[in-house]
């Protein structure tokens, strides 16, 4: 995603201490961030913290300042691609609902046409108070506003309940969603990700080094673009992207059955998983005991080739496959492209540092069924997913 202008409003609650982490994550993603604080917020975190992290002057809520900077608040309102208020107190939420613009933040909120995300943070009873609930209802009814949920847990006041602000990474996910055009709305996308696990006995299994990062990056991007996403995932330890239908599986056989269940309705199938081609021929209910001396051999039987099976009955679906290769990348990738009826095959060399298994980045060559081929530079897996989805989108429209 190209760099966007993100305006962060910080109001006076203890959760303000988490807001610098939002700035930090957004900056790492390459966005421009400007911060407006209410005067109460400065009691919790200093403007200097935000100024240092955003590398921008921080706008603090002083009434005199507002009078002098009439142009400034309009300029900020126009500058923003999105306004996120995190944390949002009951006080600010009520002001937004009833049109009270008595500080820089509420004035900018009234003047901007950008989407406004509100991340409430307060004591459980304050959240449940009729006045807060009515104000939230008003904001929810406005197309411009999105009210983020709160989390449950131990609050600063030592009560346990709802009202905790979401974690910074969750808030960043919502911001990304709000900034992404819904170009895949109405499109059904099935994605396979991660390794499979083929059990041999109660303690041992056959698997591989796939972390799921490539497949999960596709799921996050496709969901942000408004697609209906079914993420069929082998055992991974990643956060499930927001808004996806998550289907955890274990073996290649399970993955095959899950794809079968969702294939009829699918428009696009992305096969980023690394399913095991083989499984132990038999499963031992008892732990296989160590034998004294000598070799031990295990027999394997073939697993279904998911991509090949569904490729052969693909109809007008678009299928993107991957090839994890250590040698003869081009030859093997082109063979798989043809045999598995892929529209595209994305070949990654798994022996290259920072590419293939486990890394946040990937370096790939893409071969298409109509003979095009292209090498992309090393890039974040999230960027690669976006680049490939751009192509899929174009094909869907043609
Ligand atoms: O998960 P990460 O850590 O982010 O790593 C990403 C990745 C390296 C796993 C990913 O980029 C990748 O290359 N995935 C494909 C791995 C693989 O199984 O490659 P393959 O060449 O063995 O298989 C070719 C294609 O057939 C793949 O799309 C695969 O999903 C599919 N396949 C393979 C075997 C099988 N039994 N069924 C299949 O559908």
Boltz pocket constraint, residues with backbone or C-beta under 6 A from the ligand:
constraints:
  - pocket:
      binder: B
      contacts: [[A, 192], [A, 193], [A, 194], [A, 195], [A, 209], [A, 210], [A, 211], [A, 212], [A, 213], [A, 214], [A, 215], [A, 252], [A, 271], [A, 272], [A, 273], [A, 274], [A, 275], [A, 276], [A, 277], [A, 303], [A, 304], [A, 305], [A, 306], [A, 307], [A, 308], [A, 320], [A, 321], [A, 322], [A, 323], [A, 324], [A, 325], [A, 336], [A, 346], [A, 348], [A, 356], [A, 357], [A, 358], [A, 359]]
      max_distance: 6.0
